[in-house]
Amino acid sequence: MSWPDNWIARLDGSECSLCAEGRPENPARGPRIYAGARCDAYLARSGTQPGWATVIWRGGHVTEPTDLSEDDSVEFWREVLTVGRAMQTHFQAFKMNYSILGNRTPHLHAIIAVRFEDDVAAGEPIPASEKSVFPRADVARDAEALKRLLSSPD
């Protein structure tokens, strides 16, 4: 395997799909549950198990958290943890996972995954190859509950 032909353009932001999309309310990945000062969070419509969200940096194109200024770094992590706390509460998490990879889309984003007592891969990383589409009504219910949690004062 090798990096895609347009990898440099993805890295420098000139062909960044996350920059190009703006700040959509309801993209294919799932509904937006959080619109922060610098990040948006989206609840996944599909995956290995429910309780998966993507928090995307919207303060300009960067690929790594180390590319952020000190102030932006604090804001990014504050918003990631805000979303993580809401997910932990709503899904009654047994454990939480936070990942920053960007190997397919090199734009700063964090994956937040809730782990359950009856988890599909207890004690191991969640397998990315097993994907299913979650019932529409479940995603809508969870998204609304998370939006309420995320809009309430601390």
Buried (B, 14 or more C-beta within 10 A) or exposed (E): EEEEEEEEEBBEBEBBEBBEEEEEEEBEBBBBBBBBEBBBBBBBBBBBBBBBBBBBBBBEBBBEBEEBEEEBEEBBBEBBBBBBBBBBEBBEBEEBBEEEEBEEBBBBBBBBBBBBEEBEEEEEEBEEEEEEEBEEEEBEEBBEBBBEBBEEEE
